[in-house]
Amino acid sequence: MVQDSTTYYVWIGGSCDYGHKERAGGAAVVIEHNGSIISRDVISNMHTTEFRMMLTLMVKVMNELPDGSDILFLTNAAYIQNFDKTPTAKSANPDLISQCIEAKTRHSSVSVKIVPYHKSPLLIETHDMATEAMAKTRKEYHHDIQ
């Protein structure tokens, strides 16, 4: 992929341990701008999914990047393609989608591109970061409730 020097390329991935009753979710980003990695961030929480965490992190990124930016989120999670579609009664995570819609208004352009996971080292990195953060959150949660 040829990158231009003005766009923020935000690699975003998530992880969730659906097999647990009190599942944990995590999301991570690696942000490239003008040919260099400028930032990495990761979030995780209990009783949630990776999709909620990814949308939460998208809002955070859009709120932190300079107004008027061009932002391209790169992921293999097709779910987040609808981050800027007005929620309906059947929408999952309408609260976060509404926050994404609001945050997007600050920028010149914000879009999502689906990329192949195994051909994207930075996407693999985000997944690994999210999985590690999720595991740490789960461990701390179980330590705290004992």
C-alpha positions in Angstrom: 0.0 0.0 0.0 1.4 3.4 -1.0 1.0 5.9 1.8 0.7 9.6 1.4 2.4 12.0 3.8 -0.7 13.7 5.2 -2.9 10.8 6.2 -2.8 9.1 9.6 -2.8 5.4 9.1 -4.3 3.8 12.2 -3.8 0.0 12.4 -6.4 -1.3 14.8 -7.0 -4.8 16.1 -8.9 -6.4 19.0 -9.2 -9.5 21.0 -11.8 -11.0 23.2 -12.0 -14.2 25.2 -15.6 -15.2 24.5 -15.2 -18.6 26.2 -15.4 -17.0 29.7 -18.6 -16.0 31.5 -17.1 -12.6 32.5 -15.3 -12.1 29.2 -12.6 -9.5 28.7 -12.0 -7.4 25.6 -9.1 -5.4 24.4 -8.1 -3.2 21.4 -4.8 -1.7 20.3 -3.6 0.8 17.6 -0.4 1.6 15.9 -0.5 5.0 14.2 1.7 5.8 11.2 2.1 9.3 9.8 4.5 10.6 7.2 6.2 7.3 6.9 6.9 6.8 10.7 5.2 5.1 13.6 4.2 8.0 15.9 2.1 6.2 18.5 0.9 3.0 20.0 -2.0 2.6 22.4 -3.9 -0.2 24.0 -7.1 -0.5 26.1 -8.9 -3.4 27.8 -11.7 -4.0 30.2 -13.8 -6.7 31.7 -17.4 -7.6 30.7 -17.1 -6.4 27.2 -16.1 -7.4 23.6 -13.3 -6.5 21.3 -15.7 -4.6 19.1 -16.7 -2.2 22.0 -13.0 -1.8 22.8 -12.2 -1.1 19.1 -14.9 1.5 18.8 -13.9 3.1 22.1 -10.3 3.3 20.9 -11.4 4.8 17.5 -13.2 7.6 19.4 -10.1 8.2 21.5 -7.8 8.3 18.4 -10.2 10.7 16.5 -10.4 13.0 19.6 -6.6 13.0 20.0 -5.5 13.6 16.4 -5.4 17.2 15.1 -8.7 18.6 13.9 -9.0 18.5 10.1 -6.9 15.3 9.8 -7.3 12.5 7.2 -7.6 9.2 9.1 -7.6 5.7 7.6 -8.3 2.9 10.0 -6.8 -0.4 8.8 -8.2 -3.6 10.2 -9.4 -7.1 9.4 -12.6 -6.6 11.6 -15.4 -5.9 9.1 -17.7 -5.0 12.0 -16.1 -1.5 12.4 -16.9 -0.5 8.8 -20.2 0.7 10.1 -18.6 3.1 12.7 -20.3 6.1 11.1 -23.7 4.7 10.1 -26.6 6.1 12.1 -27.6 3.4 14.7 -31.0 1.8 14.5 -32.9 -0.1 17.2 -31.1 -3.2 16.2 -27.6 -1.8 16.1 -25.0 -3.1 18.5 -23.1 -0.5 20.5 -25.2 2.5 19.4 -23.6 4.6 22.1 -20.1 4.2 20.7 -21.2 4.5 17.1 -22.8 7.8 18.0 -19.6 8.9 19.6 -17.7 7.9 16.5 -20.1 9.9 14.3 -19.5 13.0 16.5 -15.7 12.6 16.6 -15.6 12.1 12.8 -17.1 15.6 12.3 -13.8 17.1 13.5 -11.8 15.7 10.6 -11.5 16.1 6.8 -11.9 12.4 6.2 -12.2 9.2 8.3 -12.6 5.8 6.7 -12.0 2.1 7.4 -10.1 -0.2 5.0 -10.2 -4.0 5.4 -6.7 -5.5 5.0 -5.6 -9.2 5.1 -4.5 -10.1 8.6 -1.5 -12.4 7.8 0.0 -9.9 5.3 -0.1 -7.0 7.7 2.6 -7.1 10.4 1.3 -4.0 12.2 -2.2 -5.5 12.3 -0.7 -8.7 13.8 1.1 -6.4 16.4 -2.2 -4.7 17.4 -3.9 -8.1 17.9 -1.0 -9.3 20.0 -1.0 -6.1 22.1 -4.8 -6.3 22.6 -4.5 -10.0 23.6 -1.8 -9.2 26.1 -3.7 -6.3 27.6 -6.9 -8.5 27.8 -5.0 -11.3 29.6 -3.5 -8.8 32.1 -6.9 -7.3 32.8 -8.4 -10.7 33.4 -5.5 -11.7 35.7 -5.9 -8.5 37.7 -9.7 -8.9 37.8 -9.4 -12.4 39.3 -6.7 -11.3 41.7 -8.9 -8.5 42.9 -12.0 -10.6 43.5 -10.2 -13.2 45.6 
